[in-house]
Amino acid sequence: MTTLSPNTGRTLRWIFAAQIAFAAVLIGADLTRILPTLLTPSNAPELTQPIGPGDQTRRFSPADLAPRTANPNTRPIPSTSDMPSRLDFVAADWNGTPVITLTGDIAPGDAQRFADFLAAQTTPPVTAFLNSPGGSVIDALAIGRAMRAAGIKTEMTASDICLSACPYLLAAGTTRTADPEALIGVHQHYFGENTALPAFLAVSDIQRGQGEVMRYLADMGVDPLIMQHALTTPPDEIYLLTPSELETYNLTTSHQ
């Protein structure tokens, strides 16, 4: 049986205690972030309530999104009633034109999945139809850059939603079309950082992420000032952009 020296034993106990302390900090900081939302949830109207200029903030919970009835005459693949837990890519022929649909949450790893999907297409898609409540910002930016490099247009029909990180996919289109009834909204993001890290590290991650988003928007020809609405809207709410704002920020280049 091996006997630890007193110094080694003290070192191991110190490491173990440090791990417990760090875990406590992580849990405590996460609770600090989550508890305010649980104790004082958003009192904004439901997402389905009509909006108007100055009345555009709505409650947002991806798990509670109600299905919207799709018109099969305006969309190659009808919207699903239940959002896939990660992006579902489907290629289709739409009136003689090769198109793709991107439906569901944007999950970590979806950028690589999309790159593989795109590479497997024998005929390059012309248009991507979007219907997503958002998700991983990092993956959304990577998918968007792949879409722009492929020269793909983006389009949304009346039953589609594009929230949280999804507008970065919309921004990627060489032309960007959205039905006035489509729901397009932005809010604050987490960029994958753990907010339980020391404040200076968390702030650094957030600033870096915001910088990447603003550079991306500028590269796509979208006015980065659109981020003013995202930065002032908490994660449990969504700021729905009006058709006029979509055009002002050049997030859409035309409307149906």
C-alpha positions in Angstrom: 0.0 0.0 0.0 1.4 3.4 -1.0 1.5 6.1 1.6 1.4 9.7 0.6 3.8 12.1 2.0 2.3 14.9 4.2 3.1 17.5 1.5 1.5 15.5 -1.2 -1.6 14.9 0.9 -1.9 18.6 1.6 -1.5 19.4 -2.1 -4.2 16.9 -3.1 -6.6 18.2 -0.4 -5.9 21.8 -1.6 -6.6 20.8 -5.2 -9.8 19.0 -4.2 -11.0 22.0 -2.1 -10.2 24.4 -5.0 -12.3 22.3 -7.4 -15.2 22.3 -4.9 -14.9 26.1 -4.5 -14.8 26.6 -8.3 -17.8 24.4 -8.8 -19.7 26.4 -6.1 -18.8 29.6 -7.9 -20.1 28.2 -11.2 -23.3 27.1 -9.7 -23.8 30.3 -7.7 -23.2 32.5 -10.7 -25.5 30.5 -12.9 -28.2 30.8 -10.3 -27.5 34.5 -10.2 -28.2 34.7 -13.9 -31.2 32.3 -13.9 -33.1 33.3 -10.7 -34.1 36.8 -11.7 -35.8 35.3 -14.8 -37.5 32.7 -12.6 -38.6 35.2 -9.9 -39.5 38.0 -12.2 -40.4 36.5 -15.6 -41.2 38.7 -18.5 -44.6 40.3 -18.5 -44.4 41.2 -22.2 -47.3 40.1 -24.4 -47.2 36.6 -26.0 -45.3 36.1 -29.2 -48.5 35.7 -31.2 -49.9 39.1 -30.3 -49.8 41.6 -33.2 -47.0 44.2 -33.1 -46.8 47.8 -34.0 -44.1 50.5 -34.0 -43.0 50.9 -30.4 -44.8 47.8 -29.3 -42.5 45.0 -30.5 -41.2 43.2 -27.4 -42.7 39.8 -26.8 -42.2 36.9 -24.4 -39.8 34.3 -25.9 -39.4 30.7 -25.0 -38.4 28.3 -27.8 -40.1 25.4 -26.0 -43.4 27.2 -26.0 -43.5 28.3 -29.7 -46.9 27.5 -31.2 -47.0 26.0 -34.7 -48.0 28.3 -37.5 -50.0 27.0 -40.4 -48.0 26.8 -43.6 -49.4 27.4 -47.1 -48.1 24.5 -49.3 -48.4 26.8 -52.3 -45.8 29.2 -51.1 -43.2 26.9 -49.5 -41.4 23.9 -51.0 -41.5 21.9 -47.7 -44.4 22.8 -45.4 -43.3 24.0 -41.9 -43.4 21.4 -39.2 -45.6 21.7 -36.2 -42.8 20.7 -33.9 -39.4 22.3 -34.4 -36.5 19.8 -34.8 -34.0 20.0 -31.9 -31.3 20.8 -34.5 -31.4 22.1 -38.0 -33.1 19.9 -40.5 -31.7 20.4 -44.1 -33.9 19.3 -47.0 -33.2 19.8 -50.7 -36.1 20.1 -53.1 -37.1 21.2 -56.6 -39.4 24.2 -56.4 -41.0 25.2 -59.7 -37.9 23.9 -61.5 -35.5 25.6 -59.2 -33.2 23.8 -56.7 -33.8 25.0 -53.2 -33.2 24.0 -49.6 -35.1 24.4 -46.4 -33.5 25.0 -43.0 -35.8 24.1 -40.2 -35.4 23.8 -36.4 -33.0 24.9 -33.6 -29.5 25.8 -34.5 -27.5 23.3 -32.4 -23.7 23.2 -31.8 -22.1 21.3 -34.7 -24.8 22.2 -37.2 -22.3 24.4 -39.1 -20.2 21.3 -40.0 -23.4 19.3 -40.8 -24.5 22.0 -43.1 -21.1 22.2 -44.9 -21.3 18.4 -45.4 -24.9 18.7 -46.7 -24.1 21.5 -49.1 -21.1 19.6 -50.5 -23.3 16.6 -51.2 -25.7 18.5 -53.4 -25.2 17.7 -57.1 -27.0 20.9 -58.1 -26.2 24.0 -56.1 -29.3 25.4 -54.4 -30.5 28.8 -55.5 -32.6 29.7 -52.4 -32.8 28.7 -48.8 -36.1 28.8 -47.0 -35.7 29.5 -43.2 -37.8 28.5 -40.2 -35.9 28.5 -36.9 -36.2 29.8 -33.3 -32.4 30.3 -33.2 -29.7 28.7 -31.1 -26.0 28.6 -31.4 -24.7 32.0 -32.6 -21.3 30.6 -33.6 -22.9 27.9 -35.8 -25.3 30.5 -37.3 -22.4 32.7 -38.4 -20.5 29.8 -39.9 -23.6 28.6 -41.8 -24.3 32.1 -42.9 -20.8 32.5 -44.4 -21.1 29.2 -46.2 -24.5 30.3 -47.6 -23.0 33.6 -48.9 -20.0 31.8 -50.4 -22.4 29.5 -52.3 -24.4 32.5 -53.6 -27.7 31.4 -52.0 -30.7 33.7 -51.6 -32.8 33.5 -48.4 -36.5 33.6 -48.2 -39.3 33.4 -45.5 -43.0 32.8 -46.0 -45.9 34.0 -43.9 -45.7 30.9 -41.6 -42.0 31.1 -40.9 -40.2 32.4 -37.9 -36.6 33.5 -37.7 -35.6 34.5 -34.1 -32.5 34.9 -31.9 -29.5 33.6 -34.0 -31.6 32.8 -37.1 -31.6 36.4 -38.5 -27.8 35.8 -39.1 -28.9 33.1 -41.6 -31.4 35.5 -43.2 -28.6 38.1 -43.5 -26.5 35.6 -45.5 -28.7 35.7 -48.6 -27.4 37.4 -51.7 -31.0 38.7 -51.8 -33.3 38.5 -48.7 -37.1 38.2 -48.9 -39.6 37.9 -46.1 -43.3 37.9 -46.2 -44.8 40.7 -44.0 -46.4 38.0 -41.8 -43.1 36.3 -41.0 -41.8 36.7 -37.5 -38.2 38.0 -37.4 -36.7 39.0 -34.0 -33.5 39.6 -32.1 -32.3 39.6 -28.4 -29.3 39.2 -26.3 -27.0 36.2 -26.9 -24.7 34.1 -24.7 -22.0 33.2 -27.3 -21.4 29.9 -25.5 -19.6 31.5 -22.6 -20.3 30.4 -19.0 -21.4 33.5 -17.2 -20.2 31.9 -14.0 -16.6 32.6 -15.0 -14.9 35.6 -13.4 -16.5 38.8 -14.6 -13.6 40.0 -16.6 -13.5 36.7 -18.6 -17.2 36.7 -19.2 -17.2 40.3 -20.4 -14.3 39.6 -22.6 -16.1 36.6 -24.2 -19.3 38.7 -24.7 -17.4 41.6 -26.3 -15.5 39.3 -28.6 -18.8 37.7 -29.6 -20.5 41.0 -30.3 -17.5 42.1 -32.3 -17.7 39.0 -34.5 -21.5 39.5 -35.0 -21.0 43.1 -36.0 -18.2 42.3 -38.4 -20.4 39.5 -39.9 -23.4 41.9 -40.4 -21.2 44.4 -42.1 -19.7 41.7 -44.3 -23.3 40.7 -45.3 -24.3 44.3 -46.1 -26.6 44.6 -43.0 -26.5 47.7 -40.9 -24.9 46.7 -37.5 -27.1 49.2 -35.8 -29.7 46.5 -35.8 -27.8 45.2 -32.8 -29.1 48.1 -30.6 -32.4 46.1 -30.4 -30.7 42.9 -29.6 -28.5 44.3 -26.9 -31.4 45.9 -25.0 -33.7 42.9 -25.1 -33.2 40.1 -22.5 -32.9 36.5 -23.5 -36.5 35.6 -22.3 -37.9 38.3 -24.6 -37.6 38.9 -28.3 -37.7 42.2 -30.2 -39.8 41.6 -33.4 -38.6 43.8 -36.3 -41.2 45.5 -38.4 -41.1 45.3 -42.2 -40.0 48.9 -42.3 -37.1 48.2 -39.9 -36.1 45.2 -41.9 -35.6 47.4 -44.9 -34.0 50.2 -42.9 -31.3 47.9 -41.6 -31.1 46.1 -45.0 -31.8 42.7 -43.3 -34.3 42.2 -46.2 -33.7 43.5 -49.7 -37.3 43.0 -50.8 -40.7 42.0 -49.5 -43.3 39.7 -51.0 
